[in-house]
Amino acid sequence: MLSIGSNINEVRVDGSMKALRRDMTAFQEFGLSATEIPVHGLDAIRNGRLDKQRTTETKTILADFPFRYSVHAPNPLNLMDRQHVGLHRDVLMASLEFSAEVGAELMVYHPGRFLVEEEFGVHGQITMESAEEERLLELEATMLQEAADKFPMVVIAMENARPYLHHSPYCYAELPVNLMAQVERINRDNVRINLDFGHLHMASRFYNLNEISEVRAIATLIAHCHVHDNFGNPVYHTEKQQTHQIPFGKGDSHMPVGWGDIPFRDLLAEFIDSYQGMLICELRGRYFEQTRESARNLAALITCT
């Protein structure tokens, strides 16, 4: 059954159980049927270890609502990390344990980055030998195979990445075809793709891709969706202020559906007839008051598709 929902914004909640319940109560009033929980927004993982008490508190709150649930793993998680890969593996496993404990169907994972965003200011553009790229891809695949086998009840949804001016390609998953190849390499039934519409729109502009063809190519692997709007124009990593970017149509805005120029109807038409997953309006916290509007706009698009 297809479900429309929204994310719990990790910055807005900021570790507060009261804030989690507050926002979920609002989602119920908005008429949503799904919610994405940020494990990192609830302080449920500390130094690679799951906090059992915080997990139980979260599970108790979630049980009071009628939603389908997904979980978002911590954004900085990077299974291609060269210095602390063991810690990143621990965070992955703790995130999946949290997902299983709270009854989430699926966990969103940001694929490995050859260069992480946090180090953009330290390093310039990267040049990497193909052998090293292959080693890192195989390293990530091996850990995800292990994770998928240990938590077969949770789908791991690998998300396509956004591009950055100057530093791309920092991540193989900027190109959906490369993400598809990595999912096929992992070769597990519970490892699939999370289609992020906003990231796809930006990558299509940056790499001159036909975004409809890109969705068509990965359609059978799509298990989850992040639906948010933008105008497709990448930015430098230093450009953070949303109020400065939006007047110029720049950045990964995470605006409500209908505020940008993403061709949602054409993209959805490539897979929506057989899709039974969640459509999560992944909005920035500043758009919380427009969550209902975004969900209604999305529902209208599906009706007309």
C-alpha positions in Angstrom: 0.0 0.0 0.0 1.4 3.4 -1.0 1.8 5.8 1.8 2.5 9.6 1.9 4.4 10.9 4.9 7.1 13.2 6.1 10.4 13.2 7.9 11.0 14.1 11.5 13.6 16.8 11.0 16.7 16.0 13.2 17.6 19.6 13.8 14.0 20.6 14.7 13.7 17.7 17.2 17.4 17.9 18.4 17.2 14.9 20.8 13.9 15.8 22.5 11.4 13.1 23.0 8.7 15.8 23.7 9.5 17.4 20.3 9.3 14.0 18.6 5.8 13.4 20.0 4.8 17.0 19.2 5.7 16.7 15.6 4.2 13.2 15.2 0.9 14.5 16.6 1.0 17.2 14.0 1.6 14.7 11.3 -1.4 12.8 12.4 -3.5 16.0 12.3 -2.1 16.6 8.8 -3.5 13.3 7.6 -0.2 11.6 6.9 0.3 7.8 6.9 4.1 7.5 7.2 6.9 9.0 9.2 10.7 8.8 8.8 12.6 8.8 12.1 16.2 10.2 12.2 18.1 7.9 14.6 20.8 10.7 14.9 18.1 13.3 15.8 17.1 11.3 18.9 20.6 10.7 20.3 19.9 7.0 20.1 23.5 6.1 19.0 26.5 7.3 21.0 30.0 6.5 19.7 28.8 3.6 17.6 26.6 2.0 20.4 22.8 1.9 20.5 21.3 3.5 23.6 18.7 0.9 24.7 16.8 3.2 26.9 16.4 5.9 24.3 15.4 3.3 21.8 12.7 2.0 24.1 11.4 5.5 24.7 11.2 6.0 21.0 9.4 2.7 20.4 6.9 3.6 23.1 6.1 6.9 21.4 5.9 5.4 17.9 3.4 2.8 19.1 0.9 5.5 19.9 0.6 6.5 16.2 -0.8 4.6 13.2 2.1 5.3 10.8 4.3 3.2 8.6 7.9 3.9 9.7 11.2 4.3 8.0 14.5 5.3 9.7 17.3 7.6 8.4 20.8 6.5 9.4 23.2 9.3 10.4 24.2 11.5 7.5 28.0 11.3 8.1 27.9 7.5 8.1 30.5 6.6 5.4 31.5 3.0 4.8 34.4 4.2 2.7 36.0 6.0 5.6 39.8 5.4 5.5 40.6 6.1 9.2 37.7 4.9 11.3 35.9 2.3 9.1 35.2 0.1 12.1 33.4 2.9 13.9 31.3 3.6 10.8 30.4 -0.1 10.6 29.3 0.0 14.2 27.1 3.0 13.5 25.6 1.2 10.5 24.8 -1.9 12.7 23.4 0.2 15.5 21.2 2.1 13.1 19.8 -1.2 11.8 19.3 -2.5 15.3 17.4 0.7 16.1 15.3 0.2 13.0 14.4 -3.3 13.8 13.6 -2.5 17.5 11.2 0.3 16.6 9.4 -1.7 13.9 10.7 0.3 10.9 10.3 -1.4 7.5 13.2 0.3 6.0 16.4 2.3 6.7 17.8 5.0 4.5 21.5 5.0 4.0 23.7 7.6 2.3 26.2 5.6 0.1 29.9 5.8 0.5 31.7 9.0 -0.4 35.3 9.0 -1.8 35.6 12.4 -0.1 33.2 13.4 2.7 31.4 16.8 2.8 33.0 17.6 6.1 36.4 17.6 4.5 35.6 19.7 1.4 37.1 22.7 3.0 40.3 20.8 3.7 40.8 19.0 0.4 40.4 20.2 -3.2 39.0 18.1 -6.0 40.0 14.5 -5.6 41.8 12.3 -8.1 41.6 8.7 -7.4 43.0 5.7 -9.1 40.4 3.3 -10.5 41.9 0.5 -8.4 41.3 2.5 -5.2 37.8 3.3 -6.2 37.1 -0.4 -6.8 38.6 -1.3 -3.4 36.3 1.2 -1.6 33.2 0.0 -3.6 34.0 -3.6 -2.6 34.6 -2.6 1.0 31.2 -0.9 1.2 29.5 -3.8 -0.6 31.0 -6.4 1.8 29.8 -4.5 4.9 26.3 -4.0 3.5 26.1 -7.7 2.6 26.9 -8.5 6.2 24.4 -5.9 7.5 21.7 -7.1 5.1 22.2 -10.7 6.2 22.1 -9.8 9.9 18.9 -7.7 9.6 16.9 -9.4 6.9 13.7 -7.8 8.2 14.9 -4.3 7.4 15.3 -3.0 3.8 18.5 -0.9 3.4 17.6 1.8 0.9 20.7 3.4 -0.7 20.0 7.0 -1.6 21.2 8.8 -4.8 23.5 11.7 -3.9 23.4 15.4 -4.8 26.3 17.0 -6.7 28.5 19.9 -5.5 30.2 22.5 -7.5 34.0 22.0 -7.5 34.0 18.8 -5.5 32.0 16.4 -7.6 32.3 13.6 -8.3 32.9 13.0 -4.6 30.3 10.2 -4.5 29.6 7.4 -7.0 25.9 7.6 -6.2 25.5 11.0 -7.8 24.9 9.0 -11.0 21.9 6.6 -10.6 23.4 4.1 -13.0 26.4 3.8 -10.7 24.2 3.4 -7.6 22.2 0.7 -9.4 25.5 -1.1 -10.2 26.5 -1.1 -6.5 23.1 -2.4 -5.4 23.5 -5.2 -8.0 27.0 -5.9 -6.7 25.7 -6.3 -3.1 23.1 -8.7 -4.5 20.7 -8.8 -1.5 16.9 -8.8 -1.7 16.7 -6.3 1.2 19.2 -3.8 -0.3 17.4 -1.4 -2.7 17.3 2.2 -3.8 15.9 5.3 -2.1 15.0 7.7 -5.0 15.7 11.2 -3.8 13.8 13.4 -6.3 15.7 16.6 -5.3 19.1 15.0 -5.6 18.2 13.5 -9.0 17.0 16.9 -10.4 20.3 18.5 -9.4 22.4 15.7 -10.8 20.5 15.8 -14.0 21.3 19.4 -14.5 24.9 19.0 -13.4 25.7 15.9 -15.5 23.3 16.7 -18.4 21.2 13.6 -17.7 17.6 12.8 -18.8 16.1 12.4 -15.4 13.0 10.4 -16.7 15.4 7.9 -18.4 17.4 7.7 -15.2 14.3 6.8 -13.2 13.2 4.3 -15.8 16.5 2.6 -15.6 16.4 2.1 -11.8 12.6 1.7 -11.4 12.6 -2.0 -10.4 15.0 -1.3 -7.6 13.1 1.7 -6.0 11.9 0.7 -2.5 11.5 4.2 -1.0 11.3 7.8 -2.0 12.3 11.2 -0.7 10.1 13.8 -2.3 11.0 17.5 -2.1 11.4 20.3 -4.5 14.2 22.6 -5.9 15.3 24.3 -9.1 18.1 21.9 -9.9 21.1 24.3 -9.5 24.0 22.9 -7.5 26.0 25.1 -5.1 29.5 25.2 -3.5 29.7 23.4 -0.1 30.1 26.8 1.6 26.7 28.0 0.5 24.5 27.0 3.5 22.0 29.9 4.1 18.7 28.9 2.6 17.3 32.4 2.6 20.3 33.5 0.4 20.0 30.5 -2.0 16.2 30.4 -2.6 15.8 33.8 -4.3 18.3 32.6 -6.9 16.9 29.1 -7.3 20.0 27.5 -5.9 20.8 24.5 -3.7 19.3 21.3 -2.3 16.4 23.3 -0.9 14.2 20.5 0.4 11.2 22.7 -0.3 7.6 21.5 -0.3 6.4 19.7 -3.4 5.2 22.3 -5.9 7.6 25.1 -4.9 10.3 24.3 -7.4 10.4 22.9 -11.0 10.9 19.2 -10.6 8.7 17.3 -13.1 7.2 15.0 -10.5 4.3 13.8 -12.6 6.6 12.5 -15.4 9.0 10.9 -12.9 6.4 9.2 -10.9 4.7 7.8 -14.0 7.8 5.6 -14.5 7.1 3.4 -11.4 4.1 4.6 -9.4 1.6 2.0 -10.7 3.4 -0.9 -9.0 4.9 1.1 -6.1 3.9 0.0 -2.6 6.4 1.9 -0.6 6.5 5.3 1.2 6.7 8.7 -0.3 8.4 10.8 2.3 8.2 14.6 2.0 11.7 15.2 3.3 11.5 18.9 4.1 13.8 21.2 5.9 12.6 22.2 9.4 11.9 25.7 8.2 9.0 24.3 6.1 7.3 22.4 8.9 4.2 24.6 8.6 3.9 23.6 4.9 4.1 19.8 5.5 0.3 19.4 4.9 0.6 21.5 1.7 3.4 19.4 0.4 1.6 16.1 1.1 -1.6 17.4 -0.5 0.3 18.6 -3.6 2.0 15.2 -3.9 -1.3 13.3 -3.5 -2.8 15.4 -6.3 0.1 14.6 -8.6 -0.4 10.9 -8.0 -4.1 11.1 -8.6 -3.4 12.7 -12.0 -0.6 10.4 -13.0 
